[in-house]
Amino acid sequence: MHPLIHDWNQTDAPKPPTVILNDETLRDGLQSPSVRCPTIDEKLRILHLIDRLGIETADIGLPGAGPHVVRDVERLAREIADQRLTVAANCAARTAGRRHPADRGDLAARRPADRVLHVHRVEPAAAASPKAGRSISCLKLTEDAIAFAVGEGLPVMYVTEDTTRADPDTLRALYSTAIRAGAKRVCVADTVGHATPHGARGGREVRRRGGRGVRRRGRIDWHGHRDRDFAIINTLAALEAGATRLHGAAIGIGERVGNTPMELLLVNLVLMGYLERDLSALCELLRRRVGGDRRADPGELSCRGT
């Protein structure tokens, strides 16, 4: 830096020992009314760009949404295996049993997993918000679904929807149950973008109350939304509070007003010295992502280097 410039951003605070990223572009990033679902060829190209950016894991779909998603998930998982990509795949699966018993274990998620087990992860979700009025009733469903997935040889991340509006004692019961059943990670989800940075630092409370397994492993994910436009600062606050894997989607496109923008998160993590990463693939990823949004013209995006 130039000797006449003083960097007010310098700090003696220790850097997080672990920073892992999970890309939601191909799952939550498609849950927007403005998005045209990409073709499988477009999804494959996006997957390769995610891999080039060094993003460690990617959610490649919700197989329970229908046979067409099952086909795409299996194809994406096979691409990772066949091309020896470094990105690891995960898939969402539901435990809440909203419509029929198949929802609980999301058996549709098992079919591609049977064939590409080494790149597949199941993420059961439970309603954690008191508003849902069924938190404690999820304990048995949580235990059964995770035990089923673990019995199939699948590593499990347990996701609680609407975590940032849930009672901490309820979370402790849910997370303790999930860890005992064999979950490897738990995910704090700011599902409706309610949290402020102070609330996002509640990950410390998750570690304190989440049971010995959560505290010992420190395997906590943060999944943020941008309803209050706090997505980036909330994600960084969650990282400082102990989250070790951070979720985002390209250009922040996703459910409602969107997810944490992965490109801005990557740029900030590199500038802050938390990551060393070649970001040269970002421009192409953004162009392709904008091209999948009916509201946007790919020509409107100008990248002059990263």
N, C-alpha and C positions, 0 to 999 in steps of 0.2 A: 504494500500500500504506500502511496505517496507520503513523504514525511510531513507535509502540511495537513494531512487528513488524519483526524483522530477517530478511531472506530468505537463508537459508543456501545456497540453490540458485544464487545469483548466481555467475558465473564470467567470467573474462576470456578464456576459450578461444574461438577464432574459430568462428563458426557455419558449418556446411557450406554451400558455395556453391550446391549443388543438392540438392533433396529432391523426388523423384518417387515416386508411389505406383502400385502395380499390385494390382488387386483380384482375388482368387481365389475369390470367393463362388460363381461360376457354374461352376467347374471343380473345383478341389481341395476347395472347400467342400461339394461334393456327394459326395465320396468317404468317406462315413461310413455305417456300418450303421444308424445311428439316423435318417438323413435320408430324408424322402420327396422324391423328385425333383419339383421344381416344374413346374407346367404352363408352357407357353410364355408364356401371359399373365402368370403370376407372374414368370417370368424377365425379361420385358420391363419390368415395373414395377421390379424390382430394378435392372435396367440403368439406368433413368431416375434412380433414386435415387443410384446410383453417380456418374452424371454430375452431378447436382445438388451432390454433395459435392465436386466439383472433382477427383476422382481421375482421374489422367491416362490410365491404361490399365487394361484389364480382360481377363482370360482368359475367353473365352466358351465354352470347351468343348474336348473331345478328339475330333475327328471320327472318328479311327480306332476309337473305341469302338463304332461302329455307325451304321446309316442314320438312326436316330432322332436321334442327336446331330448328324449332318450337317445334318438339316433344321432343328434348333434353332439351330445355329451360323449357318447362312445367314440365318435369319429375324432373329436378333439383329444380325448384321452389316448387313443391309438397313435395320434400324431406325436404326442409327447414321447411315447415309448419308441415308436419307429424312428423318429428323427433324433432321439437321444437329447431332447431339450432338457435344460436344467430346471425350468419352472416345474413346480409340483402342482398337481390338480387337486381341487376339492369341489364337493357338490353339497348343495343344501338338501336337507330332508327334514320332514316335520314330525314332531311327536304329539302334537296337541289333539289329533283325531278330530279335526273340525267337521269332516263330512262322512268318512267311513273308515273302517279299521286299517285299510291299506295306507292311509295318511300317517298313521302313528309311526310305523317303521319306514314309511315311504319305500315300499318294496320295489317300485320302479327304479329307485336309485341303486338297488342291488344288482339289477341285470347287467348294466355295463361294468359294474364293479367286479362281477364274477369273472369278466374277461380281461380286465386291465387293473387288477387289484393293486399293483405296485404303484399306481399313480393316482389312486382314488381316495378321497376322504369324505366322510359323511358329517354333516353339521346339523344335528337335531336342534330344533328351536322350540322354546316354551314361552308362554305368555307370562312375563314377570310383573307387569304393571297391576297394582291393586284395581285399576279401572276394569281390568278384564274379569275380576272376580273369580278366578279359577286357579290362582297360583299354586296353592297347596295341593289341589287335585292333580296338578301336573307331576307331582313327585313320583307316583307309581308309573305314569306314562314315561317319564324321563328315565327311570331305572330300567324299565322293560326295553325301551327303544335302544338305549346305549348298550345294554347287555347283548341285545340282538346283533347290533353292528360290530361290537367287539368280538362276539362269537364267530362272526364271519371274517375276522381278521382285519377289520378296518380301523384305522386310527380315527378317533372322534374328537371334534371340537364342539362343545356345548354352547349354544347361542341363546341368550335370553332376550326376547324382544322387549323393547321399551324399558330397558334396564334403568335408564337415568330418571325414571319416575317411579321406581319400585321401592318398596320398603326394604331396608338393608337386612332385616331378620329373615324376610322371605327369600332374599337372594342367598343368604347363608345356607338356608335349608336346601334350596335348589342346587347350588354349586357343590355343597358337600355330598349330596346324593349323586350328582353327575360324576364327581371325582371317584367316589367309592365304586361306582358302576364301571369305571374304566376310562372316562374321558381324559384326554391328554391336555386339552386347553379349554378355557372358558372365554366367551366373547361378551364384552360389555357393548351393547348396541344402543346408540342414541337414535332410536327408530324414527321419531318424529322431530328430530332436530331441536329438542327442548333445552339441551344443556348449554350452560355458559362455561368459560374456562374453569371457573371455580368448581362447577359441577363435574366437569370432565376429570378433574383431579381426584374425584371420588374413587378412582382406581385404587388409591391407598386404602380406602374403606373396604373395597372388594378383597384386597389382599389380606386385610386384617380380619375380616369377618367370613371370608370365603372358605375357611377350613384349612387344616394343615397342608393338604395336598396343593392348594392354590398358592399358599405362602411359600412352600418349599420349592415348587417348580417355577413359580413366577411366570407361568405361561398364560398371559392375559392378552386378549385382542381388544382393539378399539375399533368400532364401526360407527362412523359419524355421518350425519346428514346436515344439509346446509340451509334449513328452513329459516334460521336467524342469521345466516351468513357468518357463523362462527366455526365453520367446518375445519379450516386449517389451524386456527389457534387452539381449538378444542383438541385436535389430534396431537399437536405438540404438547399441550398440557397433559394429556393422557400419557404420552411418552415419558414426560418428566415424572409422572406419578407412578410409573412402573409397568405400563403396557409395553409389551415386547414385539407385538405385530400390529401394524396399522393398515387399515383398509381404505381404498379409494377407487375411483373410476375415472376413466379418461374424460377430460373436460367437465367433470363433476356431473355428467348426465346420469339421471337415475330417477327413482321413485319421487313423485311430487316435484320439488324444486331441485332435487339432486343429492348426490353424495359428495364426500370430500374429493376435490379435484386431484387426481393422482399426479398430474404433471406439475402443479404448483407445490404439492407436497414433496415430490422428488427434488425440485429445484431448491426449495428451502432447506431440506435435509442436507443437500450437498453444500450449499452456501454456509450453513451453520457448522459444517465439519462433522456432522453425524454419519455421513456416508461418503464414500469415494465411488463415483459412478460415471460411466460414459453415457451421456444423455443425447447422443447424436440421433437416436431413433425416435426421439419425442416428436419431432415435426411431422414425420410420416404417420405416426400413430394419431396425432391430432387431426391431420387432414382426413384420414380414413374415418375417424369417429365423427367429424363434422359431416362428412358425406353420408352418414347413416341417419342424420337428423333432418326431417323434412323442412324444418324451419330455417335451416342454415344453408348457405351457399359455400361450398368448399373454397371458392375463389376469394371469399372474404377473409380467410385465414392466411396471414403472412408470417412466415418464419424466416428469420435472417441469421439463424445460428443459435445455439444454446450454450 
